[in-house]
């Protein structure tokens, strides 16, 4: 109880992050991790945790919270027929392969590299939201080899920076003339394939840094998980429902601007 009283502002911030992350996961298909990782990164530093440790723990904790969020979002999108299980069968093994390599690397590298990678991916993702063309660049997805490479890269980079896969999966699919709503629903399922093995690997094989925040096992902070998960599960279906009633383009642009500033701030902190 004393921990709650002393850290109530941090706990409230984590809960608010769960609400926003859940809605964005369902509404925009960007994955809650793109919100959760930077918030936890800066919150943990506010507790006196080093930037390297903050990024490692934020990455692993974000992946753990994405597991139930993805399940909740999958159910909502499946009910509307927007999950492509044939594509998941083709991509599943390659995503898993990329995840296992990426999550193992996370347990062996400095958090500074993860911060750099997240800053780059977040900034590029935001620029794609702001400047990306509505027209598809390709008529269809590439052949089996090309799809295998894409799926492996999605799994690797997503697990490395703690995102569920929607941030990469949705733009890739839409570039290949894939229906937007179906891309969002399928990306939710990709998020589960990424987050479950990645979070377990970081929980079991990750070594808690000496300055890790209270409640951290391996690299996963259980307090963050406990605060964020209930609200992401609750609000992911809300976002999925809104996705079918709203034109999310304007919301994406607002979110993209915020994301650019976040990505640049993380890059500045690493490179300054």
C-alpha positions as CSV (number, residue, x, y, z in Angstrom):
1,X,0.0,0.0,0.0
2,X,2.8,2.4,0.8
3,X,4.3,1.8,-2.7
4,X,0.9,2.8,-4.2
5,X,0.7,6.0,-2.1
6,X,4.3,7.0,-3.0
7,X,4.0,6.3,-6.7
8,X,0.3,7.0,-7.4
9,X,1.1,9.5,-10.2
10,X,3.2,6.9,-12.0
11,X,0.5,4.3,-11.6
12,X,-2.1,6.6,-12.9
13,X,0.1,7.5,-15.9
14,X,0.5,3.8,-16.7
15,X,-3.2,3.3,-16.5
16,X,-3.8,6.2,-18.8
17,X,-1.2,4.6,-21.2
18,X,-3.3,1.4,-21.2
19,X,-6.4,3.3,-22.2
20,X,-4.7,5.2,-25.0
21,X,-2.7,2.1,-26.1
22,X,-5.8,-0.1,-26.3
23,X,-7.8,2.4,-28.3
24,X,-5.0,3.1,-30.8
25,X,-4.3,-0.7,-31.2
26,X,-7.9,-1.2,-32.3
27,X,-8.5,2.1,-34.1
28,X,-5.3,2.7,-36.0
29,X,-3.7,-0.7,-36.1
30,X,-0.4,0.8,-35.0
31,X,0.0,-1.4,-32.0
32,X,-0.2,-0.3,-28.4
33,X,3.6,-0.7,-28.0
34,X,4.3,2.4,-30.1
35,X,2.7,4.3,-27.2
36,X,3.6,2.1,-24.2
37,X,7.3,1.9,-24.9
38,X,8.1,5.6,-24.9
39,X,5.8,6.4,-21.9
40,X,7.4,3.7,-19.8
41,X,10.9,4.7,-21.0
42,X,10.4,8.2,-19.6
43,X,8.5,7.1,-16.5
44,X,11.1,4.7,-15.4
45,X,13.8,7.4,-15.8
46,X,11.7,9.6,-13.6
47,X,12.1,7.0,-10.9
48,X,15.9,7.2,-11.1
49,X,16.4,4.3,-13.5
50,X,19.2,4.7,-16.1
51,X,18.2,5.3,-19.7
52,X,19.7,1.9,-20.8
53,X,17.7,0.0,-18.2
54,X,14.6,2.0,-18.7
55,X,14.6,1.0,-22.4
56,X,15.2,-2.7,-21.8
57,X,12.4,-2.9,-19.2
58,X,10.0,-0.8,-21.3
59,X,10.5,-3.0,-24.3
60,X,9.9,-6.3,-22.5
61,X,7.0,-4.9,-20.4
62,X,5.4,-3.5,-23.5
63,X,5.5,-6.9,-25.2
64,X,3.9,-8.6,-22.2
65,X,1.0,-6.1,-22.2
66,X,0.5,-6.6,-25.9
67,X,-0.5,-10.3,-25.4
68,X,-4.0,-9.8,-24.0
69,X,-4.5,-6.7,-26.0
70,X,-3.9,-8.6,-29.2
71,X,-6.3,-11.4,-28.1
72,X,-9.0,-8.8,-27.4
73,X,-8.4,-7.0,-30.6
74,X,-8.4,-10.3,-32.7
75,X,-11.8,-11.2,-31.3
76,X,-13.3,-7.9,-32.3
77,X,-11.8,-7.9,-35.8
78,X,-12.6,-11.6,-36.4
79,X,-16.2,-11.0,-35.7
80,X,-16.2,-8.5,-38.6
81,X,-14.3,-10.9,-40.9
82,X,-11.1,-8.9,-41.0
83,X,-8.5,-11.4,-39.9
84,X,-6.7,-13.2,-42.8
85,X,-5.9,-16.6,-41.4
86,X,-4.4,-17.8,-44.7
87,X,-1.8,-15.1,-44.6
88,X,-1.1,-15.8,-41.0
89,X,-0.4,-19.5,-41.9
90,X,2.1,-18.4,-44.5
91,X,3.8,-15.8,-42.3
92,X,3.6,-17.4,-38.9
93,X,6.8,-19.5,-38.9
94,X,8.9,-16.6,-40.3
95,X,7.5,-14.1,-37.8
96,X,8.3,-16.5,-35.0
97,X,11.8,-17.0,-36.3
98,X,12.4,-13.3,-36.4
99,X,10.9,-12.9,-32.9
100,X,13.2,-15.5,-31.4
101,X,16.3,-14.0,-32.8
102,X,15.2,-10.4,-31.9
103,X,14.1,-11.2,-28.4
104,X,17.4,-13.1,-27.7
105,X,19.4,-10.1,-29.0
106,X,17.5,-7.8,-26.6
107,X,18.7,-9.8,-23.6
108,X,22.3,-9.3,-24.8
109,X,22.5,-5.7,-26.0
110,X,22.6,-2.3,-24.3
111,X,19.4,-0.3,-24.0
112,X,21.0,2.5,-25.9
113,X,20.8,0.5,-29.1
114,X,17.1,-0.3,-28.5
115,X,16.4,3.4,-27.9
116,X,18.1,4.3,-31.2
117,X,16.2,1.7,-33.1
118,X,12.9,2.7,-31.5
119,X,13.5,6.3,-32.3
120,X,14.2,5.5,-35.9
121,X,11.2,3.2,-36.4
122,X,8.9,5.6,-34.6
123,X,10.0,8.6,-36.7
124,X,9.8,6.7,-40.0
125,X,6.4,5.3,-39.0
126,X,5.1,8.7,-38.2
127,X,6.4,10.2,-41.5
128,X,4.6,7.3,-43.3
129,X,1.4,8.3,-41.6
130,X,1.8,11.9,-42.5
131,X,3.2,11.6,-46.0
132,X,2.3,8.1,-47.2
133,X,0.4,7.9,-50.4
134,X,-3.1,6.4,-50.3
135,X,-2.5,4.5,-53.5
136,X,-0.8,1.2,-53.3
137,X,2.8,1.0,-54.5
138,X,2.4,-2.7,-55.6
139,X,-0.4,-4.6,-57.1
140,X,-0.1,-7.5,-54.7
141,X,2.2,-9.2,-52.1
142,X,5.4,-10.7,-53.4
143,X,6.0,-14.4,-53.8
144,X,6.6,-16.9,-51.0
145,X,10.3,-16.0,-50.6
146,X,9.6,-12.3,-50.5
147,X,6.8,-12.8,-48.0
148,X,9.1,-14.9,-45.8
149,X,11.7,-12.1,-45.7
150,X,9.1,-9.5,-44.9
151,X,7.6,-11.6,-42.1
152,X,11.0,-12.4,-40.6
153,X,11.9,-8.7,-40.5
154,X,8.5,-7.8,-39.0
155,X,9.1,-10.3,-36.2
156,X,12.7,-9.3,-35.6
157,X,12.4,-5.5,-35.5
158,X,9.0,-5.6,-33.6
159,X,10.4,-7.7,-30.8
160,X,13.6,-5.6,-30.7
161,X,11.7,-2.4,-29.9
162,X,8.6,-3.8,-28.0
163,X,5.9,-3.2,-30.6
164,X,3.2,-5.6,-31.6
165,X,3.8,-5.6,-35.3
166,X,0.9,-3.4,-36.5
167,X,3.3,-0.5,-36.9
168,X,5.2,-2.4,-39.6
169,X,2.5,-4.9,-40.8
170,X,-0.2,-2.4,-41.7
171,X,1.8,-0.1,-44.0
172,X,3.5,-3.1,-45.6
173,X,0.2,-4.8,-46.4
174,X,-1.5,-1.6,-47.6
175,X,1.5,-0.8,-49.9
176,X,0.8,-4.2,-51.5
177,X,-2.8,-3.4,-52.3
178,X,-4.2,-5.1,-49.3
179,X,-7.6,-3.9,-47.9
180,X,-7.0,-1.4,-45.1
181,X,-9.5,-2.9,-42.5
182,X,-8.3,-6.4,-43.2
183,X,-4.7,-5.2,-42.7
184,X,-5.5,-3.8,-39.3
185,X,-7.3,-7.0,-38.2
186,X,-4.6,-9.2,-39.4
187,X,-1.9,-7.1,-37.8
188,X,-3.6,-7.7,-34.4
189,X,-3.0,-11.4,-34.9
190,X,0.6,-10.8,-35.9
191,X,0.9,-8.9,-32.6
192,X,0.1,-12.0,-30.7
193,X,2.6,-14.1,-32.6
194,X,5.2,-11.5,-31.8
195,X,4.5,-10.6,-28.2
196,X,3.9,-14.0,-26.6
197,X,7.3,-15.7,-27.4
198,X,9.2,-12.4,-27.1
199,X,7.8,-11.6,-23.7
200,X,8.4,-15.1,-22.4
201,X,12.0,-15.1,-23.7
202,X,12.7,-11.8,-22.0
203,X,11.0,-12.9,-18.8
204,X,12.9,-16.2,-18.5
205,X,16.3,-15.4,-20.1
206,X,16.6,-11.7,-19.4
207,X,18.8,-10.6,-16.5
208,X,17.3,-7.8,-14.3
209,X,19.7,-4.8,-14.2
210,X,20.7,-3.7,-10.8
211,X,18.7,-0.5,-11.1
212,X,15.6,-2.1,-12.6
213,X,12.3,-0.6,-11.3
214,X,10.6,-2.4,-8.4
215,X,8.7,-5.5,-9.4
216,X,10.9,-6.5,-12.4
217,X,11.4,-10.2,-13.2
218,X,13.9,-10.8,-16.0
219,X,13.3,-7.7,-18.0
220,X,9.5,-7.6,-17.5
221,X,8.1,-5.1,-14.9
222,X,5.1,-6.8,-13.4
223,X,3.7,-3.6,-11.9
224,X,3.6,-2.0,-15.3
225,X,1.9,-5.1,-16.7
226,X,-0.7,-5.1,-13.9
227,X,-1.5,-1.4,-14.4
228,X,-1.7,-1.5,-18.2
229,X,-3.2,-4.8,-19.2
230,X,-6.7,-4.5,-17.8
231,X,-7.3,-1.2,-19.6
232,X,-5.8,-2.2,-22.9
233,X,-8.0,-5.3,-22.9
234,X,-11.0,-3.1,-22.1
235,X,-10.4,-0.4,-24.7
236,X,-9.0,-2.4,-27.6
237,X,-12.5,-3.5,-28.7
238,X,-13.6,0.2,-28.4
239,X,-10.9,1.2,-30.8
240,X,-11.8,-1.6,-33.2
241,X,-15.4,-0.6,-33.1
242,X,-14.5,3.1,-33.8
243,X,-12.3,1.9,-36.8
244,X,-15.5,0.9,-38.6
245,X,-17.4,4.1,-37.9
246,X,-14.8,6.8,-38.2
247,X,-12.4,8.0,-40.9
248,X,-9.2,7.6,-38.9
249,X,-7.0,9.6,-41.3
250,X,-7.1,12.8,-39.4
251,X,-6.5,11.0,-36.1
252,X,-3.5,9.3,-37.6
253,X,-2.0,12.6,-38.6
254,X,-2.4,14.0,-35.1
255,X,-0.9,10.9,-33.6
256,X,1.9,11.0,-36.2
257,X,3.0,14.5,-35.1
258,X,3.2,13.4,-31.5
259,X,5.1,10.3,-32.5
260,X,7.6,12.3,-34.5
261,X,8.4,14.5,-31.4
262,X,8.7,11.3,-29.3
263,X,11.0,9.6,-31.7
264,X,13.2,12.7,-32.1
265,X,13.4,13.1,-28.3
266,X,14.5,9.5,-27.9
267,X,17.1,9.9,-30.6
268,X,18.4,13.2,-29.1
269,X,18.8,11.5,-25.7
270,X,20.8,8.7,-27.2
271,X,23.0,10.8,-29.6
272,X,23.4,14.0,-27.5
